[in-house]
Amino acid sequence: SQNYHDEDMYNFIEEYSEHEFVEYYEAYVDMAEEYDYEAVDAFVDNFGIENIASFPDSYNGRWDSFQSFVEAVFPDIYGPIPEQLLNYIDWAKVTDEWEYDYDWEYRDGQTLVFMKNF
């Protein structure tokens, strides 16, 4: 049993409800302490508190921009990009295509990236 702060619990109930507090508060705090409160809050803002258990499957970390995320993981998904093609890739267009699978939030000058299909 954890020792939660009264004010944090009250704020959670105010933001959501008593039912959601009973149902999700422990998972919310566990995720936030393991990862990062700001990231968990951004996830909940986008996908709802009822999906909190899916946070680890969805969260793809903090990046300088969504484009930097795409550039970093593109080779992992599609294989290495030949050096001579790098200058010809329209990363903005690739990023637009990835909106179907990813969502992102700008917080404190960084981009928090979440996979939509969790």
N, C-alpha and C positions, 0 to 999 in steps of 0.2 A: 504494500500500500504506500503510495507516494504522499508527500506532504505538499499540497498545493497551496498557493497564495489565495487568500480570500478575494482580494481585489481582482485578480486574474479570472477567477471562477465567476465572479459577479459580471465582469465585462463580457465574458463568453456568453453567459445567459442573456445579457442585454442584446448582444449582437445576433444571437441565434434564438434559442428557446430553452426552457427547462428540459423538455424531451430530448433535444439534441445534445444538451449538456450531459444527461445521463447516458445517452447512446454513444457519443463521440468524443467527449472531453479527454478521456484518458489516452485514446489513440492520437488525438490532436497534439497533446503535450509530448507524448513519446516521440512522435515524428519530428516535432519542432526542436526538441532537445537533441535528437540524433542528427538532424540535418541543419535546420536553420528556420527560425520563426518567420522571417520575411518570405522565404521560399514557400513555406507551408501556407502562409496567409495568401500569397499570390495564387497558389494552386486552388485553395478554397474559394477565393473570389471568382475564379474561372469555372470551376467544376462542381462546387458545392461541398459543404461539410460532409454530406452523406457519402462522398467518394474518398474520404481521407485515407482509407486503407490502401488505395491505389496510388498514393503519392510516390512511394519508392519506384513503382513501375513507370510512372509518368515523368518524373523529374530528371532532366538532363543537364543540370548544373547551371552555373553562372558563366556568362560569356561577355565579351566586349560589345558584341552585337549579334543579332540572329544570323547575319551573313557569316560572321567568324565561326559560329557553330556549324553552319552548313558546310563551309570550306573544310573544317576539321573532320567531320564525320562522313562526308561524301565518299572519300576513298575507302572507308571501312565498309560501306554499303555496296558501292559499285566497283571497287577495285582501284588500284593506283591510276592516277591521271598522268598520262604522258606529258613530260615537261613542255614539249612544243605546243600542247593544247591549252595549257594553263592561261595564257594571255588571251585566248579566244572565248573563254567561258563567260557567259553573261550571268554573273552570280546573282544579280537582282532578279532575273527571270527564274533561275533555279529556286531562289528563296520564295518567290511568289508561288511556285508549284508546291513547295513544302508546307504551305499554309493549310493544306487539306489534312495533314498529319500532325502538325505541331502548332502550339500556341506559345506565346511569349509575353512577358511582362517586363517593363522597364522599371527598375527600382535602384535608387542610389547610383546611377550612372552605369549600371550593369543590366544585362538581359538575362532573365530567368527563363529557361526553356522547358516546355512540357510537351510530352507526346500526348496527343488526343486519344489515341486508341489504346487504352490501358485495360 
